[in-house]
């Protein structure tokens, strides 16, 4: 095992085995472990069972009497939140890494499985085991690319670590929960982040090159809930680009892999706490899902400012437009028929009249459900019955998408 260490704390990165070849694989890391055949029952993209998993993790599945649980999964409460003051170098304010640091500071865990930047590429994710709180600073910020996080479970257990925290995206967390009972851990805390559609690090560099003449100087990129992408540069510049003005037409149709276009768990419903932005209206968005999630939030004490999330606008028209564009895209990225001269005007209007706050999050979940159905029907129709749970079909039903007998879960 290789020890990589900064001036303040150890961050462990073991050598990783090669990934076993898989179709519809995001390389969560399980195929790199000693028993790679566990993918068969652990993978989100084979035969997921969200009702059973949610019941085991949270004590119940989605409550039909709470409308938002069809969108976001089981939760006790939702909050807008911000770390005060924000952590330097964080993607938003740093809540995710600060919770993990507090777990280490209080001795609640022996180690945290998380992502840091590759030493040779700030955008390439590198799975790490962090054993001291100061090391979490290396895990701040966004990475883009596949990251075999769960390959670190075996090295962590081999080191004698039995109390772990894991920070992961939905496809990683589903596999973790599927294997949780056979890991022999004394304690497991799961901090989830909602996934933003992933791509390879190499493809992401192609995207950056379309956004700036000096892409190597871009240090920060975020798709914000106000319909803009924010860029920051090494010289201190900031730039904001409306979604409608992004050069998506210049990207190849397979820029986002089929796995990411057919994800059914955008909000990481099996985490103890989900920390994202979609419903935050410029701040972070927390979904506290169970008692352990409450425990994680309580670790922050007065360091975090919270408020009730807001909601404004109507999502139906944007979702219908997304559905039509995705159908016309014939398997690639959604295309837009809007004349170029109108794009700046609509880009200016959307943050003011489009869905905001929780309505923005609901719109994004419905768009994701639409995308899942259309892409699977086109490319992997036999997988629909097994991959798409009932709650996803409920999200697309208002837009005229219903399962056939062969597709019904």
C-alpha positions, 0 to 999 in steps of 0.5 A: 500500500502506498502512503501519500502524505501532505504536510498535515495529514495522511491520505492513503491510496492503495494500488488498485487491481484492474476492473473486470469488464462489465457492460453498463458499468461506472467502475464503483470499485467492486469489480476490482475486489477479490470477489468481483462476482459480487457485482451481480447482486450489488450493481445498480444497473442490473436488478436494483430493489429500492423498496427493499433497500430503503426499508433496510436502511431507513426503516421504511420505503417512500411514503405515497402520502409525502409527494416529494418522496417520490422524487427524492426518496425517504427523508426526515427533513429537507433544509437549505444550508451553508457552512459559516464561514465557507471552507476554502476550496470547497465546491459550495460551502464545504458541508460534505467534507466538514461532516467527514472531518468532524467524524474523524475529529470526534473519533466516531470513525477510523477512516473516511473513503472519499475522492481527492484529485489526481496529483497530475490532473485536478479534474481526475478523481482518485479514491483515498482513505483519509485517517485524520481530519485535516486530510479532508481538505484534499477532498474538496471540490468537484472531480469528473471521471470514473472513480473506483471508490469501493475498491478501498473497502478491502484495504481499509478492513485489512488495516483493521478499520471497522468504523468507516464513513463513505462519501459517494455518488448513487451508483457507489452507495447502492453497491455499498448498501447491497454489501454492507451486511457482509463487510463486518463493520462496527459502524458505517456512516454514508454521506451521499452527493446527488450525481451530476451526469458523469463522463470520462476525465478525457472527455471532460477536458474536451468540454473545458476546451470548448468553454475557454481559450485557456482551459488549463487555467479553469479551476472550478466548474459548477452547474448551478440551479440558476441555469448558469455554469460558473467557471473560475480561473487561476488568475481569479476571474469568474465567468458565468455561462447560461445553460442555453449558451453552452456548446452542447451541439459540439459534443459527441452523442455519447459524451455521457455514457448510457449508465449516467443517462439511465440512472434512477437514483439521482438524489442518492436515496440510500445515504444517511444524509444527502448533501447537494445543491439542486433545491438550495436556491444558491445554497446547499440542499440537505436531505436528512434521511434517518437517525444517523443522518441527524447525527451527522448534521448535529456534528456541525453544531453552530458551524452550519446555517439552515433554513427551510427550502423554497420553491417557485415557478412551474416545471411542466413546460420545461420538462415537456420541452426536454422530453421532445428534445430528447426524443429528437436527439435519437440517442445522443444529447438533447438538441434544442430547436430555439433560434440562436438570437433568442437564447440570450433572452431566454437564458436571462428569463429562466432564473427569474420565471423558471422553476426554482428551489424544490421545483427546480429539483423536481424538474430535474428528477422528472427530466432524469426519469424521462431520459432513463426511459427514452434511452433504455427503450432505444438502446437496452429495451430488455433492461427496462423491466429490471432497471426502472423501479415503480417510482420512476414510472410515476414521475414520467406518467404525467408526460404520457410515458407509461410502461408496456407489459414487457417494461412493467417492473 
